[in-house]
Amino acid sequence: MTGVQTVGKIKKGEGCSVKGCENAAVRSLSPSYVSTMKKAGLEISDSSRLYLCEEHYKKFKKAHSGEERLERWRFSG
Ligand SMILES: [Zn+2]
């Protein structure tokens, strides 16, 4: 299991940080995960916080757990 550090409370009305996504954010993550999102092919708006909606949080989790594999399987996919 890989721990994902969530930052906690989200201000009401905060939107997802993924460009083009207008869903409400359900998770707030450390901006250090922006690179994980970018590797997954998602464009993130510049921000000091990374906010994700439910859908993109799922994609993030997938990308995050896949990162370890990617180190061995760079050309997979
Ligand atoms: Zn989103």
N, CA, C, O and the ligand as a Tripos MOL2 file, in Angstrom:
@<TRIPOS>MOLECULE
protein
  309   307    78     0     0
PROTEIN
NO_CHARGES

@<TRIPOS>ATOM
      1 N           0.8380   -1.2060    0.0000 N.3       1 MET1
      2 CA          0.0000    0.0000    0.0000 C.3       1 MET1
      3 C           0.8680    1.2490    0.0000 C.2       1 MET1
      4 O           1.8410    1.3430    0.7480 O.2       1 MET1
      5 N           0.5170    2.1770   -0.8190 N.am      2 THR2
      6 CA          1.2560    3.4340   -0.8590 C.3       2 THR2
      7 C           0.4220    4.5150   -0.2050 C.2       2 THR2
      8 O          -0.7660    4.6630   -0.4900 O.2       2 THR2
      9 N           1.0470    5.2520    0.6580 N.am      3 GLY3
     10 CA          0.3110    6.3090    1.3330 C.3       3 GLY3
     11 C           0.2210    7.5490    0.4800 C.2       3 GLY3
     12 O           1.2220    8.0270   -0.0550 O.2       3 GLY3
     13 N          -0.9600    8.0550    0.3590 N.am      4 VAL4
     14 CA         -1.1550    9.3210   -0.3340 C.3       4 VAL4
     15 C          -1.4550   10.3670    0.7190 C.2       4 VAL4
     16 O          -2.3800   10.2250    1.5190 O.2       4 VAL4
     17 N          -0.6730   11.3960    0.7030 N.am      5 GLN5
     18 CA         -0.8650   12.4160    1.7130 C.3       5 GLN5
     19 C          -1.9310   13.4050    1.2820 C.2       5 GLN5
     20 O          -1.7460   14.1530    0.3220 O.2       5 GLN5
     21 N          -3.0200   13.4060    1.9810 N.am      6 THR6
     22 CA         -4.0550   14.3820    1.6780 C.3       6 THR6
     23 C          -3.8990   15.5560    2.6250 C.2       6 THR6
     24 O          -3.3950   15.4220    3.7400 O.2       6 THR6
     25 N          -4.3350   16.6880    2.1610 N.am      7 VAL7
     26 CA         -4.1090   17.8940    2.9350 C.3       7 VAL7
     27 C          -5.2890   18.2380    3.8300 C.2       7 VAL7
     28 O          -5.1670   19.0400    4.7560 O.2       7 VAL7
     29 N          -6.4350   17.6240    3.5470 N.am      8 GLY8
     30 CA         -7.5420   17.8450    4.4560 C.3       8 GLY8
     31 C          -8.6470   18.6890    3.8960 C.2       8 GLY8
     32 O          -9.1160   18.4710    2.7790 O.2       8 GLY8
     33 N          -9.0560   19.6440    4.6720 N.am      9 LYS9
     34 CA        -10.2670   20.3970    4.3330 C.3       9 LYS9
     35 C         -10.1670   21.1420    3.0130 C.2       9 LYS9
     36 O          -9.1120   21.6370    2.6180 O.2       9 LYS9
     37 N         -11.2920   21.1980    2.3610 N.am     10 ILE10
     38 CA        -11.3910   21.9150    1.1030 C.3      10 ILE10
     39 C         -12.4160   23.0210    1.2900 C.2      10 ILE10
     40 O         -13.5010   22.8100    1.8320 O.2      10 ILE10
     41 N         -12.0460   24.1840    0.8330 N.am     11 LYS11
     42 CA        -12.9990   25.2900    0.9100 C.3      11 LYS11
     43 C         -14.1950   24.9880    0.0340 C.2      11 LYS11
     44 O         -14.0600   24.3930   -1.0350 O.2      11 LYS11
     45 N         -15.3360   25.3870    0.4780 N.am     12 LYS12
     46 CA        -16.5320   25.1750   -0.3430 C.3      12 LYS12
     47 C         -16.4080   25.9510   -1.6370 C.2      12 LYS12
     48 O         -15.9740   27.1030   -1.6650 O.2      12 LYS12
     49 N         -16.8060   25.2800   -2.7130 N.am     13 GLY13
     50 CA        -16.7580   25.9410   -4.0000 C.3      13 GLY13
     51 C         -15.4190   25.8030   -4.6920 C.2      13 GLY13
     52 O         -15.2290   26.3100   -5.7980 O.2      13 GLY13
     53 N         -14.4860   25.1150   -4.0410 N.am     14 GLU14
     54 CA        -13.1880   24.9110   -4.6720 C.3      14 GLU14
     55 C         -13.3480   23.9190   -5.8160 C.2      14 GLU14
     56 O         -13.9570   22.8620   -5.6520 O.2      14 GLU14
     57 N         -12.8010   24.2630   -6.9700 N.am     15 GLY15
     58 CA        -12.9510   23.3830   -8.1230 C.3      15 GLY15
     59 C         -11.7280   22.5080   -8.3230 C.2      15 GLY15
     60 O         -10.6680   22.7280   -7.7370 O.2      15 GLY15
     61 N         -11.9160   21.5060   -9.1710 N.am     16 CYS16
     62 CA        -10.8320   20.5980   -9.5280 C.3      16 CYS16
     63 C          -9.7080   21.3630  -10.2360 C.2      16 CYS16
     64 O          -9.9660   22.2650  -11.0330 O.2      16 CYS16
     65 N          -8.4700   20.9940   -9.9370 N.am     17 SER17
     66 CA         -7.3140   21.6970  -10.5080 C.3      17 SER17
     67 C          -6.9580   21.2320  -11.9130 C.2      17 SER17
     68 O          -6.1010   21.8260  -12.5680 O.2      17 SER17
     69 N          -7.6060   20.1820  -12.3750 N.am     18 VAL18
     70 CA         -7.3110   19.6950  -13.7220 C.3      18 VAL18
     71 C          -7.8930   20.6630  -14.7350 C.2      18 VAL18
     72 O          -9.0610   21.0440  -14.6540 O.2      18 VAL18
     73 N          -7.0570   21.0570  -15.6960 N.am     19 LYS19
     74 CA         -7.5120   22.0170  -16.6940 C.3      19 LYS19
     75 C          -8.6920   21.4840  -17.4800 C.2      19 LYS19
     76 O          -8.6790   20.3380  -17.9300 O.2      19 LYS19
     77 N          -9.7000   22.3020  -17.6440 N.am     20 GLY20
     78 CA        -10.8620   21.9040  -18.4090 C.3      20 GLY20
     79 C         -11.9060   21.1680  -17.5930 C.2      20 GLY20
     80 O         -12.9930   20.8810  -18.0950 O.2      20 GLY20
     81 N         -11.5880   20.8540  -16.3250 N.am     21 CYS21
     82 CA        -12.5420   20.1490  -15.4810 C.3      21 CYS21
     83 C         -13.2370   21.1480  -14.5710 C.2      21 CYS21
     84 O         -12.5900   21.9590  -13.9080 O.2      21 CYS21
     85 N         -14.5500   21.0810  -14.5470 N.am     22 GLU22
     86 CA        -15.2870   22.0450  -13.7300 C.3      22 GLU22
     87 C         -16.0070   21.4000  -12.5690 C.2      22 GLU22
     88 O         -16.8900   22.0080  -11.9640 O.2      22 GLU22
     89 N         -15.6320   20.1660  -12.2520 N.am     23 ASN23
     90 CA        -16.2510   19.4890  -11.1180 C.3      23 ASN23
     91 C         -15.7660   20.0780   -9.7970 C.2      23 ASN23
     92 O         -14.6980   20.6850   -9.7230 O.2      23 ASN23
     93 N         -16.5610   19.8880   -8.7740 N.am     24 ALA24
     94 CA        -16.1560   20.3370   -7.4530 C.3      24 ALA24
     95 C         -15.1000   19.3910   -6.9010 C.2      24 ALA24
     96 O         -15.1630   18.1780   -7.1010 O.2      24 ALA24
     97 N         -14.1310   19.9690   -6.2040 N.am     25 ALA25
     98 CA        -13.0500   19.1570   -5.6400 C.3      25 ALA25
     99 C         -13.5420   18.3740   -4.4300 C.2      25 ALA25
    100 O         -14.3270   18.8740   -3.6240 O.2      25 ALA25
    101 N         -13.0690   17.1430   -4.3200 N.am     26 VAL26
    102 CA        -13.3810   16.3400   -3.1470 C.3      26 VAL26
    103 C         -12.1310   16.0110   -2.3540 C.2      26 VAL26
    104 O         -12.2180   15.5750   -1.2060 O.2      26 VAL26
    105 N         -10.9700   16.2150   -2.9560 N.am     27 ARG27
    106 CA         -9.7180   15.9130   -2.2790 C.3      27 ARG27
    107 C          -8.7250   17.0370   -2.5230 C.2      27 ARG27
    108 O          -8.6780   17.6320   -3.6000 O.2      27 ARG27
    109 N          -7.9500   17.3050   -1.5140 N.am     28 SER28
    110 CA         -6.9000   18.2940   -1.6310 C.3      28 SER28
    111 C          -5.5730   17.5910   -1.3580 C.2      28 SER28
    112 O          -5.3990   16.9730   -0.3080 O.2      28 SER28
    113 N          -4.6520   17.6840   -2.2910 N.am     29 LEU29
    114 CA         -3.3810   16.9800   -2.1640 C.3      29 LEU29
    115 C          -2.2210   17.9490   -2.1530 C.2      29 LEU29
    116 O          -2.3410   19.1100   -2.5440 O.2      29 LEU29
    117 N          -1.1030   17.4380   -1.6950 N.am     30 SER30
    118 CA          0.1180   18.2350   -1.7350 C.3      30 SER30
    119 C           0.4930   18.5010   -3.1910 C.2      30 SER30
    120 O           0.3670   17.6130   -4.0340 O.2      30 SER30
    121 N           0.9560   19.7260   -3.4950 N.am     31 PRO31
    122 CA          1.3190   20.0410   -4.8810 C.3      31 PRO31
    123 C           2.4530   19.1770   -5.4040 C.2      31 PRO31
    124 O           2.7140   19.1720   -6.6070 O.2      31 PRO31
    125 N           3.1230   18.4560   -4.5420 N.am     32 SER32
    126 CA          4.1960   17.5840   -5.0230 C.3      32 SER32
    127 C           3.6540   16.4670   -5.9100 C.2      32 SER32
    128 O           4.4150   15.8010   -6.6120 O.2      32 SER32
    129 N           2.3380   16.2640   -5.8750 N.am     33 TYR33
    130 CA          1.7470   15.2300   -6.7200 C.3      33 TYR33
    131 C           1.3890   15.7280   -8.1120 C.2      33 TYR33
    132 O           0.9050   14.9630   -8.9460 O.2      33 TYR33
    133 N           1.6280   17.0080   -8.3600 N.am     34 VAL34
    134 CA          1.3230   17.5530   -9.6850 C.3      34 VAL34
    135 C           2.0650   16.7840  -10.7710 C.2      34 VAL34
    136 O           1.5160   16.5420  -11.8450 O.2      34 VAL34
    137 N           3.3110   16.3970  -10.4980 N.am     35 SER35
    138 CA          4.0830   15.6710  -11.5010 C.3      35 SER35
    139 C           3.4650   14.3120  -11.7950 C.2      35 SER35
    140 O           3.5090   13.8320  -12.9280 O.2      35 SER35
    141 N           2.8900   13.6970  -10.7720 N.am     36 THR36
    142 CA          2.2000   12.4180  -10.9870 C.3      36 THR36
    143 C           1.0300   12.6110  -11.9330 C.2      36 THR36
    144 O           0.8070   11.8010  -12.8330 O.2      36 THR36
    145 N           0.2860   13.6860  -11.7250 N.am     37 MET37
    146 CA         -0.8550   13.9700  -12.5810 C.3      37 MET37
    147 C          -0.3950   14.2510  -14.0160 C.2      37 MET37
    148 O          -1.0320   13.8200  -14.9770 O.2      37 MET37
    149 N           0.7070   14.9690  -14.1440 N.am     38 LYS38
    150 CA          1.1940   15.3030  -15.4780 C.3      38 LYS38
    151 C           1.6400   14.0550  -16.2190 C.2      38 LYS38
    152 O           1.4270   13.9220  -17.4240 O.2      38 LYS38
    153 N           2.2680   13.1340  -15.4760 N.am     39 LYS39
    154 CA          2.6840   11.8760  -16.1000 C.3      39 LYS39
    155 C           1.4740   11.0930  -16.5730 C.2      39 LYS39
    156 O           1.5430   10.3600  -17.5600 O.2      39 LYS39
    157 N           0.3710   11.2520  -15.8670 N.am     40 ALA40
    158 CA         -0.8540   10.5530  -16.2450 C.3      40 ALA40
    159 C          -1.5540   11.2570  -17.4110 C.2      40 ALA40
    160 O          -2.6070   10.8170  -17.8730 O.2      40 ALA40
    161 N          -0.9550   12.3510  -17.8750 N.am     41 GLY41
    162 CA         -1.5010   13.0370  -19.0390 C.3      41 GLY41
    163 C          -2.5430   14.0820  -18.6980 C.2      41 GLY41
    164 O          -3.3020   14.5150  -19.5650 O.2      41 GLY41
    165 N          -2.5830   14.4910  -17.4290 N.am     42 LEU42
    166 CA         -3.5710   15.4840  -17.0150 C.3      42 LEU42
    167 C          -2.8940   16.8250  -16.7880 C.2      42 LEU42
    168 O          -1.8880   16.9090  -16.0830 O.2      42 LEU42
    169 N          -3.4340   17.8530  -17.3730 N.am     43 GLU43
    170 CA         -2.8750   19.1840  -17.2030 C.3      43 GLU43
    171 C          -3.4340   19.8360  -15.9560 C.2      43 GLU43
    172 O          -4.6460   19.8560  -15.7430 O.2      43 GLU43
    173 N          -2.5580   20.3600  -15.1460 N.am     44 ILE44
    174 CA         -2.9570   20.9370  -13.8760 C.3      44 ILE44
    175 C          -2.7400   22.4420  -13.9000 C.2      44 ILE44
    176 O          -1.6900   22.9200  -14.3290 O.2      44 ILE44
    177 N          -3.7200   23.1700  -13.4460 N.am     45 SER45
    178 CA         -3.5570   24.6190  -13.3460 C.3      45 SER45
    179 C          -2.5520   24.9330  -12.2570 C.2      45 SER45
    180 O          -2.4810   24.2440  -11.2390 O.2      45 SER45
    181 N          -1.7790   25.9800  -12.4820 N.am     46 ASP46
    182 CA         -0.8040   26.3660  -11.4740 C.3      46 ASP46
    183 C          -1.4950   26.8070  -10.1990 C.2      46 ASP46
    184 O          -2.4030   27.6380  -10.2100 O.2      46 ASP46
    185 N          -1.0430   26.2350   -9.1160 N.am     47 SER47
    186 CA         -1.6750   26.5340   -7.8350 C.3      47 SER47
    187 C          -0.7530   26.0760   -6.7210 C.2      47 SER47
    188 O           0.1320   25.2470   -6.9360 O.2      47 SER47
    189 N          -0.9590   26.6070   -5.5550 N.am     48 SER48
    190 CA         -0.1650   26.1550   -4.4260 C.3      48 SER48
    191 C          -0.7670   24.8960   -3.8190 C.2      48 SER48
    192 O          -0.1500   24.2400   -2.9790 O.2      48 SER48
    193 N          -1.9600   24.5720   -4.2470 N.am     49 ARG49
    194 CA         -2.6400   23.3650   -3.7820 C.3      49 ARG49
    195 C          -3.1370   22.5820   -4.9840 C.2      49 ARG49
    196 O          -3.4080   23.1310   -6.0520 O.2      49 ARG49
    197 N          -3.2460   21.3010   -4.7710 N.am     50 LEU50
    198 CA         -3.7730   20.4450   -5.8200 C.3      50 LEU50
    199 C          -5.1400   19.9380   -5.3880 C.2      50 LEU50
    200 O          -5.2560   19.1600   -4.4410 O.2      50 LEU50
    201 N          -6.1660   20.3850   -6.0870 N.am     51 TYR51
    202 CA         -7.5200   19.9610   -5.7620 C.3      51 TYR51
    203 C          -8.0290   19.0160   -6.8370 C.2      51 TYR51
    204 O          -7.8700   19.2700   -8.0310 O.2      51 TYR51
    205 N          -8.6340   17.9350   -6.4070 N.am     52 LEU52
    206 CA         -9.1300   16.9700   -7.3800 C.3      52 LEU52
    207 C         -10.5800   16.6200   -7.1260 C.2      52 LEU52
    208 O         -11.0100   16.4740   -5.9820 O.2      52 LEU52
    209 N         -11.3300   16.4880   -8.2120 N.am     53 CYS53
    210 CA        -12.6940   15.9890   -8.1000 C.3      53 CYS53
    211 C         -12.6260   14.4680   -7.9500 C.2      53 CYS53
    212 O         -11.5640   13.8620   -8.0930 O.2      53 CYS53
    213 N         -13.7540   13.8800   -7.6670 N.am     54 GLU54
    214 CA        -13.8210   12.4290   -7.4540 C.3      54 GLU54
    215 C         -13.1980   11.6450   -8.6110 C.2      54 GLU54
    216 O         -12.3940   10.7360   -8.4110 O.2      54 GLU54
    217 N         -13.5930   12.0240   -9.8160 N.am     55 GLU55
    218 CA        -13.1420   11.3130  -11.0020 C.3      55 GLU55
    219 C         -11.6260   11.4100  -11.1700 C.2      55 GLU55
    220 O         -10.9560   10.4120  -11.4360 O.2      55 GLU55
    221 N         -11.1030   12.6050  -11.0150 N.am     56 HIS56
    222 CA         -9.6680   12.7770  -11.2070 C.3      56 HIS56
    223 C          -8.8690   12.2310  -10.0310 C.2      56 HIS56
    224 O          -7.7070   11.8580  -10.1890 O.2      56 HIS56
    225 N          -9.4740   12.1840   -8.8790 N.am     57 TYR57
    226 CA         -8.7980   11.5720   -7.7400 C.3      57 TYR57
    227 C          -8.6030   10.0820   -7.9920 C.2      57 TYR57
    228 O          -7.5710    9.5120   -7.6360 O.2      57 TYR57
    229 N          -9.6060    9.4570   -8.6100 N.am     58 LYS58
    230 CA         -9.4710    8.0440   -8.9660 C.3      58 LYS58
    231 C          -8.3430    7.8620   -9.9680 C.2      58 LYS58
    232 O          -7.5360    6.9410   -9.8430 O.2      58 LYS58
    233 N          -8.2900    8.7300  -10.9510 N.am     59 LYS59
    234 CA         -7.2280    8.6470  -11.9490 C.3      59 LYS59
    235 C          -5.8760    8.8700  -11.2930 C.2      59 LYS59
    236 O          -4.8910    8.2100  -11.6220 O.2      59 LYS59
    237 N          -5.8470    9.7990  -10.3740 N.am     60 PHE60
    238 CA         -4.6000   10.0680   -9.6600 C.3      60 PHE60
    239 C          -4.1370    8.8320   -8.9040 C.2      60 PHE60
    240 O          -2.9660    8.4590   -8.9630 O.2      60 PHE60
    241 N          -5.0650    8.2000   -8.1930 N.am     61 LYS61
    242 CA         -4.6920    7.0200   -7.4090 C.3      61 LYS61
    243 C          -4.1310    5.9230   -8.3030 C.2      61 LYS61
    244 O          -3.1680    5.2410   -7.9510 O.2      61 LYS61
    245 N          -4.7500    5.7720   -9.4580 N.am     62 LYS62
    246 CA         -4.2690    4.7940  -10.4160 C.3      62 LYS62
    247 C          -2.8560    5.1440  -10.8690 C.2      62 LYS62
    248 O          -1.9680    4.2920  -10.8950 O.2      62 LYS62
    249 N          -2.6660    6.4000  -11.2200 N.am     63 ALA63
    250 CA         -1.3630    6.8430  -11.6930 C.3      63 ALA63
    251 C          -0.3140    6.7050  -10.5970 C.2      63 ALA63
    252 O           0.8320    6.3350  -10.8560 O.2      63 ALA63
    253 N          -0.7190    7.0050   -9.3920 N.am     64 HIS64
    254 CA          0.2120    6.9670   -8.2720 C.3      64 HIS64
    255 C           0.6570    5.5450   -7.9880 C.2      64 HIS64
    256 O           1.8400    5.2950   -7.7590 O.2      64 HIS64
    257 N          -0.2740    4.6230   -8.0010 N.am     65 SER65
    258 CA          0.0980    3.2450   -7.7260 C.3      65 SER65
    259 C           0.8420    2.6330   -8.9090 C.2      65 SER65
    260 O           1.5970    1.6750   -8.7410 O.2      65 SER65
    261 N           0.6320    3.1830  -10.1040 N.am     66 GLY66
    262 CA          1.3270    2.6800  -11.2780 C.3      66 GLY66
    263 C           2.7500    3.1930  -11.4020 C.2      66 GLY66
    264 O           3.5530    2.6370  -12.1510 O.2      66 GLY66
    265 N           3.0610    4.2440  -10.6740 N.am     67 GLU67
    266 CA          4.3820    4.8580  -10.8200 C.3      67 GLU67
    267 C           5.5130    3.9090  -10.4880 C.2      67 GLU67
    268 O           6.5410    3.8960  -11.1660 O.2      67 GLU67
    269 N           5.3290    3.1200   -9.4560 N.am     68 GLU68
    270 CA          6.3840    2.1910   -9.0810 C.3      68 GLU68
    271 C           6.6390    1.1970  -10.2000 C.2      68 GLU68
    272 O           7.7790    0.8410  -10.5000 O.2      68 GLU68
    273 N           5.5220    0.7520  -10.8190 N.am     69 ARG69
    274 CA          5.6710   -0.1770  -11.9300 C.3      69 ARG69
    275 C           6.3530    0.4870  -13.1040 C.2      69 ARG69
    276 O           7.1680   -0.1310  -13.7880 O.2      69 ARG69
    277 N           6.0250    1.7390  -13.3380 N.am     70 LEU70
    278 CA          6.5780    2.4400  -14.4870 C.3      70 LEU70
    279 C           8.0920    2.5310  -14.4270 C.2      70 LEU70
    280 O           8.7570    2.6350  -15.4580 O.2      70 LEU70
    281 N           8.6350    2.4910  -13.2220 N.am     71 GLU71
    282 CA         10.0810    2.5710  -13.1250 C.3      71 GLU71
    283 C          10.7350    1.3450  -13.7520 C.2      71 GLU71
    284 O          11.8490    1.4160  -14.2710 O.2      71 GLU71
    285 N          10.0310    0.2340  -13.6950 N.am     72 ARG72
    286 CA         10.5690   -0.9650  -14.3280 C.3      72 ARG72
    287 C          10.0510   -1.1360  -15.7390 C.2      72 ARG72
    288 O          10.7380   -1.7020  -16.5890 O.2      72 ARG72
    289 N           8.8580   -0.6580  -15.9940 N.am     73 TRP73
    290 CA          8.2320   -0.8760  -17.2940 C.3      73 TRP73
    291 C           7.9870    0.4690  -17.9640 C.2      73 TRP73
    292 O           6.8440    0.8960  -18.1250 O.2      73 TRP73
    293 N           9.0520    1.1180  -18.3460 N.am     74 ARG74
    294 CA          8.9250    2.4640  -18.8770 C.3      74 ARG74
    295 C           8.1210    2.5490  -20.1520 C.2      74 ARG74
    296 O           7.4910    3.5710  -20.4260 O.2      74 ARG74
    297 N           8.1360    1.4990  -20.9240 N.am     75 PHE75
    298 CA          7.4960    1.5930  -22.2220 C.3      75 PHE75
    299 C           6.1550    0.8730  -22.2590 C.2      75 PHE75
    300 O           5.6070    0.5950  -23.3250 O.2      75 PHE75
    301 N           5.6490    0.5840  -21.0860 N.am     76 SER76
    302 CA          4.3510   -0.0810  -21.0670 C.3      76 SER76
    303 C           3.2390    0.9060  -21.3890 C.2      76 SER76
    304 O           3.4400    2.1180  -21.3070 O.2      76 SER76
    305 N           2.0940    0.4070  -21.7480 N.am     77 GLY77
    306 CA          0.9920    1.3000  -22.0320 C.3      77 GLY77
    307 C           0.8970    1.4430  -23.5260 C.2      77 GLY77
    308 O           0.0280    2.1590  -24.0230 O.2      77 GLY77
    309 ZN        -11.6140   16.9220  -12.1700 Zn       78 ZN78
@<TRIPOS>BOND
     1     1     2 1
     2     2     3 1
     3     3     4 2
     4     3     5 am
     5     5     6 1
     6     6     7 1
     7     7     8 2
     8     7     9 am
     9     9    10 1
    10    10    11 1
    11    11    12 2
    12    11    13 am
    13    13    14 1
    14    14    15 1
    15    15    16 2
    16    15    17 am
    17    17    18 1
    18    18    19 1
    19    19    20 2
    20    19    21 am
    21    21    22 1
    22    22    23 1
    23    23    24 2
    24    23    25 am
    25    25    26 1
    26    26    27 1
    27    27    28 2
    28    27    29 am
    29    29    30 1
    30    30    31 1
    31    31    32 2
    32    31    33 am
    33    33    34 1
    34    34    35 1
    35    35    36 2
    36    35    37 am
    37    37    38 1
    38    38    39 1
    39    39    40 2
    40    39    41 am
    41    41    42 1
    42    42    43 1
    43    43    44 2
    44    43    45 am
    45    45    46 1
    46    46    47 1
    47    47    48 2
    48    47    49 am
    49    49    50 1
    50    50    51 1
    51    51    52 2
    52    51    53 am
    53    53    54 1
    54    54    55 1
    55    55    56 2
    56    55    57 am
    57    57    58 1
    58    58    59 1
    59    59    60 2
    60    59    61 am
    61    61    62 1
    62    62    63 1
    63    63    64 2
    64    63    65 am
    65    65    66 1
    66    66    67 1
    67    67    68 2
    68    67    69 am
    69    69    70 1
    70    70    71 1
    71    71    72 2
    72    71    73 am
    73    73    74 1
    74    74    75 1
    75    75    76 2
    76    75    77 am
    77    77    78 1
    78    78    79 1
    79    79    80 2
    80    79    81 am
    81    81    82 1
    82    82    83 1
    83    83    84 2
    84    83    85 am
    85    85    86 1
    86    86    87 1
    87    87    88 2
    88    87    89 am
    89    89    90 1
    90    90    91 1
    91    91    92 2
    92    91    93 am
    93    93    94 1
    94    94    95 1
    95    95    96 2
    96    95    97 am
    97    97    98 1
    98    98    99 1
    99    99   100 2
   100    99   101 am
   101   101   102 1
   102   102   103 1
   103   103   104 2
   104   103   105 am
   105   105   106 1
   106   106   107 1
   107   107   108 2
   108   107   109 am
   109   109   110 1
   110   110   111 1
   111   111   112 2
   112   111   113 am
   113   113   114 1
   114   114   115 1
   115   115   116 2
   116   115   117 am
   117   117   118 1
   118   118   119 1
   119   119   120 2
   120   119   121 am
   121   121   122 1
   122   122   123 1
   123   123   124 2
   124   123   125 am
   125   125   126 1
   126   126   127 1
   127   127   128 2
   128   127   129 am
   129   129   130 1
   130   130   131 1
   131   131   132 2
   132   131   133 am
   133   133   134 1
   134   134   135 1
   135   135   136 2
   136   135   137 am
   137   137   138 1
   138   138   139 1
   139   139   140 2
   140   139   141 am
   141   141   142 1
   142   142   143 1
   143   143   144 2
   144   143   145 am
   145   145   146 1
   146   146   147 1
   147   147   148 2
   148   147   149 am
   149   149   150 1
   150   150   151 1
   151   151   152 2
   152   151   153 am
   153   153   154 1
   154   154   155 1
   155   155   156 2
   156   155   157 am
   157   157   158 1
   158   158   159 1
   159   159   160 2
   160   159   161 am
   161   161   162 1
   162   162   163 1
   163   163   164 2
   164   163   165 am
   165   165   166 1
   166   166   167 1
   167   167   168 2
   168   167   169 am
   169   169   170 1
   170   170   171 1
   171   171   172 2
   172   171   173 am
   173   173   174 1
   174   174   175 1
   175   175   176 2
   176   175   177 am
   177   177   178 1
   178   178   179 1
   179   179   180 2
   180   179   181 am
   181   181   182 1
   182   182   183 1
   183   183   184 2
   184   183   185 am
   185   185   186 1
   186   186   187 1
   187   187   188 2
   188   187   189 am
   189   189   190 1
   190   190   191 1
   191   191   192 2
   192   191   193 am
   193   193   194 1
   194   194   195 1
   195   195   196 2
   196   195   197 am
   197   197   198 1
   198   198   199 1
   199   199   200 2
   200   199   201 am
   201   201   202 1
   202   202   203 1
   203   203   204 2
   204   203   205 am
   205   205   206 1
   206   206   207 1
   207   207   208 2
   208   207   209 am
   209   209   210 1
   210   210   211 1
   211   211   212 2
   212   211   213 am
   213   213   214 1
   214   214   215 1
   215   215   216 2
   216   215   217 am
   217   217   218 1
   218   218   219 1
   219   219   220 2
   220   219   221 am
   221   221   222 1
   222   222   223 1
   223   223   224 2
   224   223   225 am
   225   225   226 1
   226   226   227 1
   227   227   228 2
   228   227   229 am
   229   229   230 1
   230   230   231 1
   231   231   232 2
   232   231   233 am
   233   233   234 1
   234   234   235 1
   235   235   236 2
   236   235   237 am
   237   237   238 1
   238   238   239 1
   239   239   240 2
   240   239   241 am
   241   241   242 1
   242   242   243 1
   243   243   244 2
   244   243   245 am
   245   245   246 1
   246   246   247 1
   247   247   248 2
   248   247   249 am
   249   249   250 1
   250   250   251 1
   251   251   252 2
   252   251   253 am
   253   253   254 1
   254   254   255 1
   255   255   256 2
   256   255   257 am
   257   257   258 1
   258   258   259 1
   259   259   260 2
   260   259   261 am
   261   261   262 1
   262   262   263 1
   263   263   264 2
   264   263   265 am
   265   265   266 1
   266   266   267 1
   267   267   268 2
   268   267   269 am
   269   269   270 1
   270   270   271 1
   271   271   272 2
   272   271   273 am
   273   273   274 1
   274   274   275 1
   275   275   276 2
   276   275   277 am
   277   277   278 1
   278   278   279 1
   279   279   280 2
   280   279   281 am
   281   281   282 1
   282   282   283 1
   283   283   284 2
   284   283   285 am
   285   285   286 1
   286   286   287 1
   287   287   288 2
   288   287   289 am
   289   289   290 1
   290   290   291 1
   291   291   292 2
   292   291   293 am
   293   293   294 1
   294   294   295 1
   295   295   296 2
   296   295   297 am
   297   297   298 1
   298   298   299 1
   299   299   300 2
   300   299   301 am
   301   301   302 1
   302   302   303 1
   303   303   304 2
   304   303   305 am
   305   305   306 1
   306   306   307 1
   307   307   308 2
@<TRIPOS>SUBSTRUCTURE
     1 MET1         2 RESIDUE 1 A MET
     2 THR2         6 RESIDUE 1 A THR
     3 GLY3        10 RESIDUE 1 A GLY
     4 VAL4        14 RESIDUE 1 A VAL
     5 GLN5        18 RESIDUE 1 A GLN
     6 THR6        22 RESIDUE 1 A THR
     7 VAL7        26 RESIDUE 1 A VAL
     8 GLY8        30 RESIDUE 1 A GLY
     9 LYS9        34 RESIDUE 1 A LYS
    10 ILE10       38 RESIDUE 1 A ILE
    11 LYS11       42 RESIDUE 1 A LYS
    12 LYS12       46 RESIDUE 1 A LYS
    13 GLY13       50 RESIDUE 1 A GLY
    14 GLU14       54 RESIDUE 1 A GLU
    15 GLY15       58 RESIDUE 1 A GLY
    16 CYS16       62 RESIDUE 1 A CYS
    17 SER17       66 RESIDUE 1 A SER
    18 VAL18       70 RESIDUE 1 A VAL
    19 LYS19       74 RESIDUE 1 A LYS
    20 GLY20       78 RESIDUE 1 A GLY
    21 CYS21       82 RESIDUE 1 A CYS
    22 GLU22       86 RESIDUE 1 A GLU
    23 ASN23       90 RESIDUE 1 A ASN
    24 ALA24       94 RESIDUE 1 A ALA
    25 ALA25       98 RESIDUE 1 A ALA
    26 VAL26      102 RESIDUE 1 A VAL
    27 ARG27      106 RESIDUE 1 A ARG
    28 SER28      110 RESIDUE 1 A SER
    29 LEU29      114 RESIDUE 1 A LEU
    30 SER30      118 RESIDUE 1 A SER
    31 PRO31      122 RESIDUE 1 A PRO
    32 SER32      126 RESIDUE 1 A SER
    33 TYR33      130 RESIDUE 1 A TYR
    34 VAL34      134 RESIDUE 1 A VAL
    35 SER35      138 RESIDUE 1 A SER
    36 THR36      142 RESIDUE 1 A THR
    37 MET37      146 RESIDUE 1 A MET
    38 LYS38      150 RESIDUE 1 A LYS
    39 LYS39      154 RESIDUE 1 A LYS
    40 ALA40      158 RESIDUE 1 A ALA
    41 GLY41      162 RESIDUE 1 A GLY
    42 LEU42      166 RESIDUE 1 A LEU
    43 GLU43      170 RESIDUE 1 A GLU
    44 ILE44      174 RESIDUE 1 A ILE
    45 SER45      178 RESIDUE 1 A SER
    46 ASP46      182 RESIDUE 1 A ASP
    47 SER47      186 RESIDUE 1 A SER
    48 SER48      190 RESIDUE 1 A SER
    49 ARG49      194 RESIDUE 1 A ARG
    50 LEU50      198 RESIDUE 1 A LEU
    51 TYR51      202 RESIDUE 1 A TYR
    52 LEU52      206 RESIDUE 1 A LEU
    53 CYS53      210 RESIDUE 1 A CYS
    54 GLU54      214 RESIDUE 1 A GLU
    55 GLU55      218 RESIDUE 1 A GLU
    56 HIS56      222 RESIDUE 1 A HIS
    57 TYR57      226 RESIDUE 1 A TYR
    58 LYS58      230 RESIDUE 1 A LYS
    59 LYS59      234 RESIDUE 1 A LYS
    60 PHE60      238 RESIDUE 1 A PHE
    61 LYS61      242 RESIDUE 1 A LYS
    62 LYS62      246 RESIDUE 1 A LYS
    63 ALA63      250 RESIDUE 1 A ALA
    64 HIS64      254 RESIDUE 1 A HIS
    65 SER65      258 RESIDUE 1 A SER
    66 GLY66      262 RESIDUE 1 A GLY
    67 GLU67      266 RESIDUE 1 A GLU
    68 GLU68      270 RESIDUE 1 A GLU
    69 ARG69      274 RESIDUE 1 A ARG
    70 LEU70      278 RESIDUE 1 A LEU
    71 GLU71      282 RESIDUE 1 A GLU
    72 ARG72      286 RESIDUE 1 A ARG
    73 TRP73      290 RESIDUE 1 A TRP
    74 ARG74      294 RESIDUE 1 A ARG
    75 PHE75      298 RESIDUE 1 A PHE
    76 SER76      302 RESIDUE 1 A SER
    77 GLY77      306 RESIDUE 1 A GLY
    78 ZN78       309 GROUP 0 **** ****
